[in-house]
């Protein structure tokens, strides 16, 4: 049976902000839990955040321009 996590994404984002983690807004809930875990190194945090930022940026401008609106 899956263990249910009672912390919301918002609460995790506040903790990440307090710890000074950059770009915490683009992390999903699982990534936030991982970067806030005890024993994680700064290099691991940076790698996770960099991956999330890359994923976030890939969502911008990847679609073809929309056709002009009909007059």
Chimera marker file (.cmm) of the C-alpha trace (Angstrom):
<marker_set name="trace">
<marker id="1" x="0.000" y="0.000" z="0.000" r="1" g="1" b="0" radius="0.5"/>
<marker id="2" x="1.293" y="3.440" z="-0.896" r="1" g="1" b="0" radius="0.5"/>
<marker id="3" x="2.160" y="5.748" z="1.943" r="1" g="1" b="0" radius="0.5"/>
<marker id="4" x="0.325" y="9.046" z="1.574" r="1" g="1" b="0" radius="0.5"/>
<marker id="5" x="2.401" y="12.193" z="1.926" r="1" g="1" b="0" radius="0.5"/>
<marker id="6" x="0.533" y="14.845" z="3.881" r="1" g="1" b="0" radius="0.5"/>
<marker id="7" x="2.724" y="17.787" z="2.853" r="1" g="1" b="0" radius="0.5"/>
<marker id="8" x="1.364" y="19.887" z="0.039" r="1" g="1" b="0" radius="0.5"/>
<marker id="9" x="3.445" y="21.176" z="-2.852" r="1" g="1" b="0" radius="0.5"/>
<marker id="10" x="2.939" y="24.693" z="-1.519" r="1" g="1" b="0" radius="0.5"/>
<marker id="11" x="4.383" y="23.791" z="1.896" r="1" g="1" b="0" radius="0.5"/>
<marker id="12" x="7.352" y="22.097" z="0.211" r="1" g="1" b="0" radius="0.5"/>
<marker id="13" x="7.914" y="25.191" z="-1.963" r="1" g="1" b="0" radius="0.5"/>
<marker id="14" x="8.013" y="27.404" z="1.139" r="1" g="1" b="0" radius="0.5"/>
<marker id="15" x="10.636" y="25.131" z="2.724" r="1" g="1" b="0" radius="0.5"/>
<marker id="16" x="12.701" y="25.203" z="-0.479" r="1" g="1" b="0" radius="0.5"/>
<marker id="17" x="12.518" y="29.001" z="-0.509" r="1" g="1" b="0" radius="0.5"/>
<marker id="18" x="13.679" y="29.142" z="3.120" r="1" g="1" b="0" radius="0.5"/>
<marker id="19" x="16.651" y="26.894" z="2.280" r="1" g="1" b="0" radius="0.5"/>
<marker id="20" x="17.618" y="29.157" z="-0.612" r="1" g="1" b="0" radius="0.5"/>
<marker id="21" x="17.018" y="26.688" z="-3.437" r="1" g="1" b="0" radius="0.5"/>
<marker id="22" x="16.903" y="28.561" z="-6.748" r="1" g="1" b="0" radius="0.5"/>
<marker id="23" x="14.095" y="27.981" z="-9.274" r="1" g="1" b="0" radius="0.5"/>
<marker id="24" x="12.069" y="25.977" z="-6.764" r="1" g="1" b="0" radius="0.5"/>
<marker id="25" x="8.846" y="26.956" z="-8.565" r="1" g="1" b="0" radius="0.5"/>
<marker id="26" x="9.586" y="24.716" z="-11.559" r="1" g="1" b="0" radius="0.5"/>
<marker id="27" x="10.141" y="21.599" z="-9.434" r="1" g="1" b="0" radius="0.5"/>
<marker id="28" x="7.330" y="19.079" z="-9.148" r="1" g="1" b="0" radius="0.5"/>
<marker id="29" x="6.293" y="17.632" z="-5.798" r="1" g="1" b="0" radius="0.5"/>
<marker id="30" x="8.559" y="14.569" z="-6.024" r="1" g="1" b="0" radius="0.5"/>
<marker id="31" x="11.556" y="16.713" z="-6.955" r="1" g="1" b="0" radius="0.5"/>
<marker id="32" x="10.817" y="19.094" z="-4.077" r="1" g="1" b="0" radius="0.5"/>
<marker id="33" x="10.697" y="16.192" z="-1.625" r="1" g="1" b="0" radius="0.5"/>
<marker id="34" x="14.006" y="14.929" z="-3.013" r="1" g="1" b="0" radius="0.5"/>
<marker id="35" x="15.863" y="18.262" z="-2.763" r="1" g="1" b="0" radius="0.5"/>
<marker id="36" x="14.569" y="18.795" z="0.781" r="1" g="1" b="0" radius="0.5"/>
<marker id="37" x="15.633" y="15.315" z="1.948" r="1" g="1" b="0" radius="0.5"/>
<marker id="38" x="18.399" y="15.022" z="4.501" r="1" g="1" b="0" radius="0.5"/>
<marker id="39" x="21.804" y="14.001" z="3.212" r="1" g="1" b="0" radius="0.5"/>
<marker id="40" x="21.464" y="15.329" z="-0.331" r="1" g="1" b="0" radius="0.5"/>
<marker id="41" x="24.483" y="17.222" z="-1.634" r="1" g="1" b="0" radius="0.5"/>
<marker id="42" x="24.431" y="20.642" z="-3.263" r="1" g="1" b="0" radius="0.5"/>
<marker id="43" x="25.616" y="19.074" z="-6.534" r="1" g="1" b="0" radius="0.5"/>
<marker id="44" x="22.605" y="16.727" z="-6.548" r="1" g="1" b="0" radius="0.5"/>
<marker id="45" x="20.270" y="19.640" z="-5.858" r="1" g="1" b="0" radius="0.5"/>
<marker id="46" x="21.831" y="21.684" z="-8.677" r="1" g="1" b="0" radius="0.5"/>
<marker id="47" x="21.502" y="18.762" z="-11.099" r="1" g="1" b="0" radius="0.5"/>
<marker id="48" x="17.831" y="18.221" z="-10.228" r="1" g="1" b="0" radius="0.5"/>
<marker id="49" x="17.021" y="21.922" z="-10.554" r="1" g="1" b="0" radius="0.5"/>
<marker id="50" x="18.899" y="22.171" z="-13.864" r="1" g="1" b="0" radius="0.5"/>
<marker id="51" x="16.900" y="19.248" z="-15.253" r="1" g="1" b="0" radius="0.5"/>
<marker id="52" x="13.627" y="20.826" z="-14.137" r="1" g="1" b="0" radius="0.5"/>
<marker id="53" x="14.562" y="24.186" z="-15.668" r="1" g="1" b="0" radius="0.5"/>
<marker id="54" x="15.454" y="22.495" z="-18.962" r="1" g="1" b="0" radius="0.5"/>
<marker id="55" x="12.111" y="20.668" z="-18.940" r="1" g="1" b="0" radius="0.5"/>
<marker id="56" x="10.296" y="23.923" z="-18.175" r="1" g="1" b="0" radius="0.5"/>
<marker id="57" x="12.080" y="25.866" z="-20.916" r="1" g="1" b="0" radius="0.5"/>
<marker id="58" x="11.356" y="23.172" z="-23.496" r="1" g="1" b="0" radius="0.5"/>
<marker id="59" x="7.655" y="23.891" z="-23.074" r="1" g="1" b="0" radius="0.5"/>
<marker id="60" x="8.076" y="27.454" z="-24.358" r="1" g="1" b="0" radius="0.5"/>
<marker id="61" x="8.077" y="28.096" z="-28.093" r="1" g="1" b="0" radius="0.5"/>
<marker id="62" x="8.146" y="24.461" z="-29.094" r="1" g="1" b="0" radius="0.5"/>
<marker id="63" x="4.843" y="24.646" z="-30.965" r="1" g="1" b="0" radius="0.5"/>
<marker id="64" x="4.457" y="26.169" z="-34.389" r="1" g="1" b="0" radius="0.5"/>
<marker id="65" x="3.071" y="29.672" z="-34.507" r="1" g="1" b="0" radius="0.5"/>
<marker id="66" x="-0.679" y="29.777" z="-34.268" r="1" g="1" b="0" radius="0.5"/>
<marker id="67" x="-2.532" y="30.663" z="-37.418" r="1" g="1" b="0" radius="0.5"/>
<marker id="68" x="-3.865" y="34.176" z="-37.724" r="1" g="1" b="0" radius="0.5"/>
<marker id="69" x="-7.233" y="34.811" z="-36.177" r="1" g="1" b="0" radius="0.5"/>
<marker id="70" x="-10.116" y="34.865" z="-38.621" r="1" g="1" b="0" radius="0.5"/>
<marker id="71" x="-11.434" y="38.335" z="-39.369" r="1" g="1" b="0" radius="0.5"/>
<link id1="1" id2="2" r="1" g="1" b="0" radius="0.2"/>
<link id1="2" id2="3" r="1" g="1" b="0" radius="0.2"/>
<link id1="3" id2="4" r="1" g="1" b="0" radius="0.2"/>
<link id1="4" id2="5" r="1" g="1" b="0" radius="0.2"/>
<link id1="5" id2="6" r="1" g="1" b="0" radius="0.2"/>
<link id1="6" id2="7" r="1" g="1" b="0" radius="0.2"/>
<link id1="7" id2="8" r="1" g="1" b="0" radius="0.2"/>
<link id1="8" id2="9" r="1" g="1" b="0" radius="0.2"/>
<link id1="9" id2="10" r="1" g="1" b="0" radius="0.2"/>
<link id1="10" id2="11" r="1" g="1" b="0" radius="0.2"/>
<link id1="11" id2="12" r="1" g="1" b="0" radius="0.2"/>
<link id1="12" id2="13" r="1" g="1" b="0" radius="0.2"/>
<link id1="13" id2="14" r="1" g="1" b="0" radius="0.2"/>
<link id1="14" id2="15" r="1" g="1" b="0" radius="0.2"/>
<link id1="15" id2="16" r="1" g="1" b="0" radius="0.2"/>
<link id1="16" id2="17" r="1" g="1" b="0" radius="0.2"/>
<link id1="17" id2="18" r="1" g="1" b="0" radius="0.2"/>
<link id1="18" id2="19" r="1" g="1" b="0" radius="0.2"/>
<link id1="19" id2="20" r="1" g="1" b="0" radius="0.2"/>
<link id1="20" id2="21" r="1" g="1" b="0" radius="0.2"/>
<link id1="21" id2="22" r="1" g="1" b="0" radius="0.2"/>
<link id1="22" id2="23" r="1" g="1" b="0" radius="0.2"/>
<link id1="23" id2="24" r="1" g="1" b="0" radius="0.2"/>
<link id1="24" id2="25" r="1" g="1" b="0" radius="0.2"/>
<link id1="25" id2="26" r="1" g="1" b="0" radius="0.2"/>
<link id1="26" id2="27" r="1" g="1" b="0" radius="0.2"/>
<link id1="27" id2="28" r="1" g="1" b="0" radius="0.2"/>
<link id1="28" id2="29" r="1" g="1" b="0" radius="0.2"/>
<link id1="29" id2="30" r="1" g="1" b="0" radius="0.2"/>
<link id1="30" id2="31" r="1" g="1" b="0" radius="0.2"/>
<link id1="31" id2="32" r="1" g="1" b="0" radius="0.2"/>
<link id1="32" id2="33" r="1" g="1" b="0" radius="0.2"/>
<link id1="33" id2="34" r="1" g="1" b="0" radius="0.2"/>
<link id1="34" id2="35" r="1" g="1" b="0" radius="0.2"/>
<link id1="35" id2="36" r="1" g="1" b="0" radius="0.2"/>
<link id1="36" id2="37" r="1" g="1" b="0" radius="0.2"/>
<link id1="37" id2="38" r="1" g="1" b="0" radius="0.2"/>
<link id1="38" id2="39" r="1" g="1" b="0" radius="0.2"/>
<link id1="39" id2="40" r="1" g="1" b="0" radius="0.2"/>
<link id1="40" id2="41" r="1" g="1" b="0" radius="0.2"/>
<link id1="41" id2="42" r="1" g="1" b="0" radius="0.2"/>
<link id1="42" id2="43" r="1" g="1" b="0" radius="0.2"/>
<link id1="43" id2="44" r="1" g="1" b="0" radius="0.2"/>
<link id1="44" id2="45" r="1" g="1" b="0" radius="0.2"/>
<link id1="45" id2="46" r="1" g="1" b="0" radius="0.2"/>
<link id1="46" id2="47" r="1" g="1" b="0" radius="0.2"/>
<link id1="47" id2="48" r="1" g="1" b="0" radius="0.2"/>
<link id1="48" id2="49" r="1" g="1" b="0" radius="0.2"/>
<link id1="49" id2="50" r="1" g="1" b="0" radius="0.2"/>
<link id1="50" id2="51" r="1" g="1" b="0" radius="0.2"/>
<link id1="51" id2="52" r="1" g="1" b="0" radius="0.2"/>
<link id1="52" id2="53" r="1" g="1" b="0" radius="0.2"/>
<link id1="53" id2="54" r="1" g="1" b="0" radius="0.2"/>
<link id1="54" id2="55" r="1" g="1" b="0" radius="0.2"/>
<link id1="55" id2="56" r="1" g="1" b="0" radius="0.2"/>
<link id1="56" id2="57" r="1" g="1" b="0" radius="0.2"/>
<link id1="57" id2="58" r="1" g="1" b="0" radius="0.2"/>
<link id1="58" id2="59" r="1" g="1" b="0" radius="0.2"/>
<link id1="59" id2="60" r="1" g="1" b="0" radius="0.2"/>
<link id1="60" id2="61" r="1" g="1" b="0" radius="0.2"/>
<link id1="61" id2="62" r="1" g="1" b="0" radius="0.2"/>
<link id1="62" id2="63" r="1" g="1" b="0" radius="0.2"/>
<link id1="63" id2="64" r="1" g="1" b="0" radius="0.2"/>
<link id1="64" id2="65" r="1" g="1" b="0" radius="0.2"/>
<link id1="65" id2="66" r="1" g="1" b="0" radius="0.2"/>
<link id1="66" id2="67" r="1" g="1" b="0" radius="0.2"/>
<link id1="67" id2="68" r="1" g="1" b="0" radius="0.2"/>
<link id1="68" id2="69" r="1" g="1" b="0" radius="0.2"/>
<link id1="69" id2="70" r="1" g="1" b="0" radius="0.2"/>
<link id1="70" id2="71" r="1" g="1" b="0" radius="0.2"/>
</marker_set>
